[in-house]
Amino acid sequence: MVLGAVLSNSSALAQEALTGDLVFITEQFPPFNFEEDGRVQGLSVDLLEVALGRMDADLNRSEIQLYSWNEGYQRALKENGSVLFSTVQLPEREDSFRWAGPIITIRDVLMVRKEMGIEIGGPEDLGAYDIGVVNGDSSMILLLDLGVSEEDLVVEKEAGALVEMLMNGSIDLLAYEEISTFSHLENLGADTEDYEIVYVLGVYDLYYAFNANTSDSLVQAFQDALSDTMKVGDDGTSDYQKILYRYLPVKYSEHNVTEEQVVELVDITAANLEEDAPGTLAKVDAGEHPYMDEENPDLYVFVYNTEVNLVADAGNPGLAGQNMKGKVDVSGKMFRDELISGAVDNGTGWVDYIWTNPARGGLFYKTTYYKLVTGSDGVEYVVCGGKYKEAA
């Protein structure tokens, strides 16, 4: 079989890099990649299609090869031109593939039915339970690294079978990726409120794993195209954000930045603009400390003028110079306009919206504090700093 991803002459770098047909290999891993109604789809599939499109390539979804995880993994190791997704980049796998990504940050967890009353304090508690794992999956590798014997694991080829076993009590715990486990439960008609996470095995990024013989130029061309999908477009959002919003719920964040920290940083930036607007804006756009906190990248400032032109952004310097008037988040909210109008009318305040969190992956509820200030150059600026919201 071959993949219908044929590069056109308009993409010289990718055309030069392509030495043969690529074969894309995946598994049933909803909502990232899965087959439903005879069609392979999912977050990673949509992202793959958009990235290839930026390389002037077409993806024929009907030729994506669907295998159990371990079988697909072994084929990708051996077959030139193969690309396995979505793949956790574990140290044990690092040298076996060439990697492009990340796609998103995920968590491998231990899931249990709440009625079981199981508590896991650490690896020493794992030996008392029957734990289901997918053969060769990252969760299985992590458990083995923790000292769990393979003989004590219930190993299956597919996660769907293990989720059914968790539901009917055939296993005590399921070791698998968090989002996909809940997706499987929903697809099988389970009430997800009946299940809980009792232990986090690890937090990792998902990647596209190219066979080790793939040329550097092809992998780099794909990486560049993938990175482009994450850039904010003319409508104020990125293709990446739109794909996430299609498949994943918007999340609340764990505690990371306080409102007091945000207000303090905005106040510092505003005071510096009053003293030296050109110099301060240059430092903001360069991502210098304190405008981008060197210890916590979630804490940074960005600055607009009152015409909704982004004049500096410590977190996303490539956006500076763009007019953001009328542009929206993935829910359709013109939050930038609200920041500016709020500042002009009230001086300071907060605006809520939805945004990606590069440090953690996924879409999150975010709130941003704004402050109107007149710079040393006589220009009115709106200084902004945000934080990802925690669940109430």
SEVEXDREN-767161 format. One line per 5 residues: their letters; for each residue x, y, z of C-alpha. Coordinates in steps of 0.1 Angstrom, whole numbers. Layout:
a	X:Y:Z; ...
end
This chain:
mvlga	0:0:0; 11:36:-6; -1:68:10; -18:93:-12; 4:121:-1
vlsns	20:132:-34; 39:164:-34; 34:190:-61; 62:208:-80; 53:240:-61
salaq	70:227:-29; 106:225:-40; 121:216:-6; 96:189:2; 98:175:-34
ealtg	135:173:-32; 132:155:2; 107:129:-10; 125:98:-20; 94:75:-21
dlvfi	58:73:-11; 50:79:26; 29:54:44; 10:67:74; 2:42:101
teqfp	-21:48:130; -44:30:156; -78:34:173; -68:62:197; -98:85:199
pfnfe	-101:115:197; -66:118:183; -68:92:155; -96:66:149; -118:51:123
edgrv	-155:57:123; -181:50:96; -153:37:74; -133:70:76; -100:77:95
qglsv	-104:109:114; -93:127:146; -73:156:158; -40:142:146; -54:132:112
dllev	-69:167:106; -36:183:118; -16:160:94; -39:170:65; -34:207:71
algrm	3:204:76; 7:184:43; -15:210:26; 11:236:36; 37:214:18
dadln	14:214:-13; 6:177:-6; -27:159:-5; -36:133:21; -57:103:10
rseiq	-73:93:42; -86:60:27; -49:48:24; -40:55:60; -31:21:75
lyswn	-49:11:107; -33:-15:130; -31:-24:166; -5:-3:184; 23:-28:187
egyqr	19:-41:151; 19:-6:137; 49:3:158; 69:-26:146; 60:-19:110
alken	70:18:113; 104:6:128; 111:-16:98; 95:0:67; 111:29:50
gsvlf	88:58:43; 65:50:72; 51:75:96; 35:64:129; 11:86:148
stvql	2:96:175; 34:86:193; 48:94:227; 85:104:225; 99:82:253
pered	136:81:259; 135:44:249; 122:54:215; 142:85:209; 168:71:185
sfrwa	144:47:167; 125:74:147; 128:109:134; 103:131:152; 80:160:142
gpiit	57:178:167; 46:181:193; 9:175:185; -3:179:220; 6:172:256
irdvl	-11:142:272; -11:122:305; -8:85:309; -28:76:340; -43:48:360
mvrke	-81:48:358; -104:30:382; -142:27:389; -149:49:418; -169:22:436
mgiei	-137:1:439; -123:26:464; -87:20:452; -60:44:463; -25:44:448
ggped	1:62:469; 30:51:448; 45:24:427; 47:1:457; 9:-2:457
lgayd	6:-14:421; 14:-51:427; -19:-57:445; -41:-51:415; -48:-64:380
igvvn	-37:-36:356; -48:-36:320; -23:-23:294; -21:-21:256; 8:-42:243
gdssm	38:-19:236; 20:12:247; 38:40:266; 18:32:297; 30:-4:297
illld	66:8:293; 62:32:322; 48:5:344; 76:-19:336; 101:10:344
lgvse	84:13:378; 92:-23:385; 58:-39:377; 63:-74:363; 49:-80:329
edlvv	34:-113:342; 13:-92:365; -2:-71:337; -33:-79:316; -21:-72:281
ekeag	-44:-67:252; -39:-55:216; -66:-27:217; -76:-2:243; -113:-7:236
alvem	-112:-42:249; -95:-30:281; -120:-3:287; -148:-29:285; -128:-50:310
lmngs	-126:-20:333; -163:-15:330; -173:-51:338; -147:-55:366; -124:-79:348
idlla	-95:-56:356; -90:-33:386; -71:-5:369; -65:6:333; -32:22:324
yeeis	-37:44:294; -38:80:281; -64:101:300; -83:118:272; -86:87:251
tfshl	-97:66:280; -126:89:287; -134:90:249; -136:52:249; -158:52:279
enlga	-182:77:263; -183:57:231; -192:26:250; -221:44:268; -204:45:302
dtedy	-211:73:327; -177:89:330; -186:103:364; -183:67:377; -145:67:369
eivyv	-115:85:383; -78:89:380; -59:75:409; -23:78:397; -5:98:370
lgvyd	22:77:353; 37:106:333; 31:137:312; 44:136:276; 40:150:242
lyyaf	25:132:212; 45:133:179; 45:120:143; 73:94:143; 90:90:109
nants	110:59:101; 146:64:110; 157:63:73; 135:93:64; 156:122:51
dslvq	163:151:74; 150:176:48; 116:159:45; 111:157:83; 122:194:86
afqda	99:204:59; 70:187:77; 80:202:110; 81:237:95; 46:231:80
lsdtm	33:218:113; 47:248:132; 29:270:106; -4:255:116; 0:270:151
kvgdd	5:306:139; -24:329:143; -40:336:110; -59:365:95; -91:357:115
gtsdy	-73:359:148; -70:321:155; -47:294:142; -56:262:123; -42:243:152
qkily	-66:260:177; -96:253:154; -87:216:152; -83:213:190; -117:230:194
rylpv	-133:205:170; -122:175:191; -114:185:227; -133:203:255; -119:236:267
kyseh	-101:230:300; -94:248:332; -58:249:343; -41:239:375; -28:268:396
nvtee	0:285:377; -1:323:379; -20:345:404; -41:376:396; -17:396:418
qvvel	13:385:397; -5:395:365; -15:429:379; 20:436:392; 36:428:359
vdita	12:449:339; 18:478:364; 56:475:360; 53:474:322; 29:504:322
anlee	54:524:344; 83:516:321; 63:527:290; 57:560:307; 94:564:311
dapgt	107:549:279; 81:536:255; 104:526:225; 129:508:247; 103:490:267
lakvd	84:479:236; 116:465:222; 123:445:253; 87:432:255; 88:420:219
agehp	122:403:225; 106:384:254; 131:398:280; 126:393:317; 104:405:334
ymdee	81:410:305; 83:372:299; 90:357:333; 122:336:330; 109:310:356
npdly	73:309:345; 66:313:307; 28:315:314; 34:350:329; 40:376:302
vfvyn	27:409:288; 15:421:254; 7:456:243; -19:471:219; -25:507:209
tevnl	-61:520:209; -66:510:172; -62:473:183; -28:471:166; -6:447:185
vadag	27:466:190; 46:441:212; 40:406:225; 65:389:248; 48:355:244
npgla	42:356:206; 67:381:191; 58:371:155; 24:387:159; 36:422:166
gqnmk	26:447:139; -8:431:131; -41:448:134; -64:426:155; -96:445:153
gkvdv	-126:422:148; -105:391:151; -119:363:174; -110:333:195; -122:298:185
sgkmf	-156:305:201; -161:336:180; -154:362:208; -138:394:197; -118:396:230
rdeli	-91:419:217; -118:446:209; -132:441:244; -97:446:259; -93:479:241
sgavd	-128:492:246; -127:483:282; -94:501:287; -106:532:269; -139:533:289
ngtgw	-127:521:323; -89:523:324; -84:488:339; -104:455:340; -105:418:330
vdyiw	-117:400:298; -122:362:295; -116:341:264; -103:308:251; -66:303:241
tnpar	-40:276:238; -14:269:265; 19:261:247; 34:248:279; 6:222:285
gglfy	-11:217:252; -48:220:245; -73:249:248; -79:266:281; -101:293:296
kttyy	-80:324:300; -86:358:316; -65:389:308; -60:421:328; -57:453:309
klvtg	-45:488:317; -45:520:297; -13:541:299; 2:570:279; 38:562:269
sdgve	67:586:268; 61:590:231; 26:604:237; 9:573:224; -19:556:244
yvvcg	-11:519:250; -32:491:265; -9:468:285; -22:433:289; -13:402:310
gkyke	-32:370:313; -36:338:333; -52:305:326; -83:301:348; -86:274:375
aa	-118:255:380; -141:270:406
end
